[in-house]
Amino acid sequence: MKISKIKVKIKETRYPIIIGNGAINYLKQQIKSVCPKTKKVALILDKNIPNKQKKRIKSQLKSYSIYTKEYLPTENLKSFSKINSLAESLLEKNFNRNDTVVAAGGGIIGDFAGFAASILKRGINFINVPSTLLSQVDSSVGGKTGINSRRGKNLIGSFYQPKSVIAELSFLKSLPRRELVCGFAEILKYSLIRDKKFFKWIKKNSRIILEGKNNVVLRDAIVRSCKNKIYFVAADEKEAGKRMLLNFGHTFAHAIEAASNFSKKINHGEAVLIGMLLATKLSVRKKICSNLTLKEIEKIYKTNNLPSILTKYFKKKDFNKIVNYMSNDKKNNDSKINLILLKKIGKTTNPGEIKMSLHQMKSVIKKIS
């Protein structure tokens, strides 16, 4: 199968994203190329990766002194205490700036390991090997790393670009449908905020993507998603303007996750799917978007039985709790909630254009849910 390579160019930073079945075979070559002075590798593994795939990763690292840590990818991992424990253990092993942290796992592992790499001796080499559809299309691209606060998700972190990203498609074979749905949420988001042609392609291929078996379709979905994300990241690396459009649906989603105490009841992608639908319904309510556009989006949800109803996960009395978390969103720059809403397929409102007070949002969320 053809391996796709995309170049990320952000100011002075350049790195490749390698996508395909067999992409993992590029790991050894990538370390030699982009981290030539590396002698030690900290391999931060997602416990959910099948042992067969772990062996494939480790076989690429035989030339190095490997220090392996495995973690369960729960939001509770993303804490100062866990970061401190990892950092201290790497310092004890005498890791220096020439050495490399390799994260192999989903977005939580990538966020966690990337943040550790960004603060260890003020920054050591970082290579991301995303193992879930969500991390391959979203969190592995763009350099966001971070941990959670009691006040919300990803409120503590850094922008730290990897040296390379390797998206191995065979990792996706072991994923349950719920994890594929999680990744599909972000794929759909890119089409809604920027790429109408991609939306039409998704309508034709949504079932195939969610089956997770067709490598050609999966590779194309990942490549097109990464290219869309790179467009925003290259224009606005530190999320001061245009990159905020990537948060369509996420102001709701992060609050939904926090309000559920980051439980398994609802995962990130499910929250994003509900968040995007809430944002679109609010767009219609504000007469920014047509009801026809909403119906077109809802059709994809219905066809694929995607999460869409907030009351399936929360009682209406808990909606105020969600809104309170929305007020702590890191994109807010005053007392109001900053929202990205939808104008039409491929076009959103601008950052800072739509703001709502806590009172307004508490009133409207009951009407659009």
Secondary structure, DSSP 4 states (H G I P E B T S, - for coil): -PPEEEEEEETTEEEEEEEETTGGGGHHHHHHHH-TT--EEEEEEETTS-HHHHHHHHHTTTTSEEEEEEE---GGGSSHHHHHHHHHHHHHTT--TTSEEEEEESHHHHHHHHHHHHHGGG--EEEEEE-SHHIIIIITSS-EEEEEETTEEEEEEEE---SEEEEEGGGGGG--HHHHHHHHHHHHHHHHHT-HHHHHHHHHHHHHHHHT--HHHHHHHHHHHHHHHHHHHHH-TTSSSGGGGGGTTHHHHHHHHHHTTT-TTS-HHHHHHHHHHHHHHHHHHTTSS-HHHHHHHHHHHHHHT----GGGTS-GGGHHHHHHHHTT-TT--SSSEEE--EEETTEEPPTTTEEE-HHHHHHHHHHH-
